[in-house]
Amino acid sequence: MTEPGSAPSFRSDQPGDSAQHALLVSILDAQSELPGVRRLRRWTLAALAVRPGDRALDIGSGTGSEVVALAEATGPTGAATGVDPNPAMLVEAEARAAALGVPAEFVKGDAYDLPFPDGSIDAVRCERVYQHLDDPARATAEIARVLRPGGRVVLVDSDWSTSIIHPGDPEVVRALSDSWLSQTTNRNSGRHLRGLLTAVGLVVDDIGADAVIWDPGVIDTMFRAGTDLSVAAGVITAAQGDELIADLHHGVEIGDYHFSVTMFAVLAHRPNL
């Protein structure tokens, strides 16, 4: 679960070095505090209506915060499992859940090959994973496979063509945005979630959305990484990158700053046989 422009990859199945892991964790923690993300996560949990005794799954579980929330809802008679391809992130999530005394489970895997039998899961959530998938239809079919009849799923993802960056030279902003989008496997994943779910026979019940407003703190992390990558690719010059960062900082100082992207959340269920 990461966004365009940030150099670290959340898709890696290798632990990586400790510095990269620490950066990944810090980015995920910062994202989890964004008001828009928190609103969508509350909506997701309520929409899934997880009950005691349910078996719940979070695909791309990251630091495990949402697995913990699912585990609290399933109770001691149920089970909550997080699946992630990154071994270091699994260790991080396990440690955090253990520190909270929550019996959550974390296993290595990915959206294309979920380690669960057919029809064994009551509730699935998958947040900001689809934008990284080169075959989202295959992942959606895999979710439908593990869902029991009547089981629920919520997919949450960004639609990066809706992003707004202000202030900054419009031409530089456009070039930077195009560069970011070119590095995103499934850049407009948010708008396709409904169609992907219906294509595998699931019934869509509700759709939520939030224009997630990003904190100015991303200027020196995500924006700096993004401008550096764009400069290296020859999309913008180093001077243009520095000027954009300066413009954004000045915008923050005078109260004229905005960076947002729309995220969509789609609730669906598998029909009873």
Secondary structure, 3 states (H helix, E strand, C coil): CCCCCCCCCCCCCCCCCHHHHHHHHHHHHHHHCCHHHHHHHHHHHHHHCCCCCCEEEEECCCCCHHHHHHHHHHCCCCEEEEEECCHHHHHHHHHHHHHHCCCCEEEECECCECCCCCCCEEEEEEECCHHHCCCHHHHHHHHHHHEEEEEEEEEEEEEEEEEEEECCCHHHHHHHHHHHHHCCCCCCHHHHHHHHHHHCCCEEEEEEEEEEECCHHHHHCHHHHHHHHHHHCCCCCHHHHHHHHHHHHHHHHHCCCEEEEEEEEEEEECCCC
